[in-house]
Amino acid sequence: MIDLSQFRYDGDKKLVLSDLKANFTDDFKSKDDALPRFNENIATMIEEQSKLFASANYSLLLIFQAMDAAGKDGAISHVMSGLNPQGTQVHSFKQPESEEQLHDYLWRVSNHLPEKGKIGIFNRSYYEEVLVVRVHNLIDNEKIPPEYTENIWKRRFKQINNYEEYLCENGVISIKFFLHISKEEQKERLLSRINDKSKNWKFSQADIKERQYWKKYQESYEEAINNTATKAAPWYVVPSDKKWFSRLVISEVIVETLKSLKLEYPVLDKEQLALLEKYKRLLEDGGEL
């Protein structure tokens, strides 16, 4: 078992990213060492997803944020392997389109929230509004009324906290992952995209440009997480230099969260059970209604 409290931020402690080792792997020595536990978690997730879908009282929202090349896409595809696609929704948030820019920054989020009984995955999210927008000073593009631009980031942190509390109170359980990668490991992964022809398509000039803002992004992530880490929507800062370990931690968090909901299949009442027996006899006897 992994002590997930060391990665969890819910308002009880302060995050200092420079104090965390991105290559940390706890007591696991290798991918092969972690694989049995990871496979066990996947099997448990499949079982719990079935209960989540059947009961339809909650939905699970998984938010993935990270620096470029930290492994969001791979984590999503590996950790979610085996889940029923009908009960899973994935959405990647890109730069806002023209229609989206005419609305408030949370407007485009609501249409992509998971339905009750489903698991929703946000590859990046509304947190870009306190990360990319802040790092590149794009707030003027959003046409905020002048009287509300003062202390804009504190305002947004408050708005996000209120929004996530609202979601929680309506059965949307939010888990937020920040995949913590070192600058050195990011360099190696970007070089791999250049040197390996099968990965060339992954490389983007924007990755190099964004790397120049590394320090600003680290500061913005740290402040955003410290100001939006709550019991209703905790953050998990996951060491991600070793992809296999980050995927293991993510699977552990999802399993722990699903189990905490104490999900059960719906129980039929006596009248419904009697009808089932009636239909069973009809089918067995070859009869029809």
N, C-alpha and C positions, 0 to 999 in steps of 0.2 A: 504494500500500500504506500501511496505517496501522500505526504502531509501537504495538502493543498493550501493550507493557511499561509504558507510561505510565499505563495504566488497571488493570494487574494487581497484585494484592496476594496474595503467597503466603508471607509471613513474612520476606521479605528487606528490607522497608522499612516504615516506620510511616505510617499514614494520618492526615492532619490535614485534615479536611473544609474548614475555613475557608481553606486554602491553594489549594483547587481551584476553578476557574471553571466553573460549571454551564452557561455559554453557550459554552464552548470548542467549536470545530468543526475544529480542526487546519488542514489546507490546503484544506479544502472551503469554498466561498463560499456555496453555496445547495443546496437540495434537488435542483435540476436537475443541478448539478455532481456530486452524489453518486449520482444514480439509476443510471447505467450500472454502477458498481461494485456497488451494492446488487443489481441484477438479476442480475449475474454470480454473486454469492454465493448467491442463491436457487437458481439453476440448479445450482451445485455442491452445495448442500445436498441437493437432490432426488436427485442421482446418488449422493452418499455415504450418504444414508438408505437407498437401495435395497441398497447393500452391507452396511450395518449390519444390516438386516432379514434379508438372505440368510445372512450368516455367523452371526448370533445368538450372538456371543461376548461382546459388550458391550451395555450400555444407556447412554443419555445422560440425565442428570437436570439440567434447567435450573431454577434457583431465582431467582425475581424478588422483590425486596424494594424498597420505596420509600415515600416520603411520599405522602399522598393527592394525586391529580391529576398524578402524575409521568409517567404514560403506560404503566403496566404492561400493561393490557389491549390498547392499541393496538400496543405493541411485539410482544406475543405473536401477535396476529392478522396483522400485516404481515410479520413475520420468518418466521412459520411458513406463510405462504401458499404453496401449491403442493406442500406435503408430503403424502404419502399418509396420510390419516386413520387407516387401519388400523394404521399404525406409530407413531402419536402418541397420547399420553395427557395430558390436562390436568386438573389438580385445583386448586380454590381452597379455601384453608383459612380457615374462618370461626371465630367464637368456639366453643370446644369445647362439644359437646353433653353431656347428662347422663351417657350411657354412657362417653364419652371422658374425662370428668372422674374417673371411677372407676379409670382406668388411669394409668400413667406418661405423661409428655408426648410421648414418641416412639412410643407404641403406635399412635396413629392414622396415623402416617406410613408405616409399613411396608406396610400394605395398598394403598397408592397408589404404591409405587415402580414404575418402568417395568420391564416384562419384558425379558429378553434380546432384543436386536435392535430395541428400541423407544426412542423419545425421549419422556421424561416431562417435563412442565412443571408446576412448582408456582407458582401465583399466591399469593404469601405462603407461609409454611412454618413449620417448627418454630422458626424464628428469632423468631417472635412471642413465644416464651416468654422471650426475653432482651431484648425490645423493649417491646411493649405491656404485658406483665406487669410489667416493671420500671418503666416510666414511670408506670403507674397503681397500682403497689404492690399487685398482685393475688396475690402469692405465697401469702398466707394462705388463699386459696380453693382451693389445690391440695392441701391436706392433706399437706404434706411432714412426715415425722417430725421432731420438734423438734431432735434431735441433728444433723440434716443441713441445717438452715436457715442455719447460720453460713457465711459466704462462699459463699452460694448461687449467685451469678453466676459466680464462678471455677469452682465445681463444674460448672455447666452448660456453660461454655465447654469444659471438659475432656471432658465427656460427649459434646458435639457433635463435637469433634475425633476422639474415639475412634470414634464412630458413622460419621463420614464416611470415616475410614480403613478401617473394616470394609467399607463399601460399595465403596470403591475396590478393595480386595483381592478383592472378589467380582464385579468387572467392571462396577460401576455408576460411571460417570464423572460427577462432580458439577461443575457450573459455577455460580457464584453471582453474580448481577448486582444491584448497588445502583444504581438510577436516581437520580442526584444532580440535584435540581432546586433552584433558588433560591427563597427565600420570596416574592420579588417575582413570579416567574413563576407560582408556585402561586396567588397572589392573582389574577392575570389569568385563569388557567384556571377558577378557581372563579367569578369574575364572568361568564365566558363561559357557564358552565352556567346561570347565573341569567338572563342577558340573551337567550340564544338559546333559544327555545321548544323547538326540537328536541333540546336538551341538558338541559332541565329535569329529566328523569327521572334524570339522572346525579347531580344535586345531593343532598347529604345534610347534614342539620343536624350530623351527627357530624363532617363535614369541618371545620366551623368550630370545634367544640369541640376537636378534636385539634390544630388549628393553634395553639391557646393553649399547647400543650406543645412547640412547635417546638424550642426550645433543648434540652430534655431528650431529645427524640428524636434530635437531632443528636449529642449526647454519647453516647447509648446505641448508636447505629449505629456511631459511631467506635470505641467500646470493643469492641463485638461483632465488628466486622470485624478489628480489630487482634489480637484473641484467637482468631479462628477462621480466619485466612488461612493456608493450608498448601499445600504442593506437591500433596497429594492432592486438595484441594478449594479451589482459589483463588477469590478474589473479584475481580470487575471493577467498579470504580466508574466509571460511565458518565455523562458530562455529558449532561443531558437537558432543558435549556431549549429546545433545538432537537430536536423529536421525530425529524426525519429523520436527524439525526446519531447519536442514540442507537440508532436501528434499524440504521444502517449498522455501528456498532461491534459491536453484538450479533451481527449476521450474520457479521462478520469473525471474532469469537471462536469462534462455532460451527463455521465452516468450518475454521479453524486446528485446533481440537480434533479434529474428525472426521478430518482428513487425518493428524494425528499418530498415529492409531490404525492407519494403513496397512491399511485395510479392503480385502478382496478377496472376490470371489464364490467360493463353494466350488468346489473342483476335483474332478471325478469321477475315480475310479480306472479302470484298464483294463477291469475286469469291468463296471462301470456304463456305461462308454462303449460297450462291445460290445452291451449290452442296448439302449441307445438306438438303435444302428444297426439292431438286429433289429426294434424297434418302428417305426422309420422305414420300413423296407422293407414291413412289414405294412400300415402305413397307406397307403403309396403304391400297394401292390398291391390295396388294398381288402379285405385279409384280416382275420381276427380271431384272437385267442388261442385 
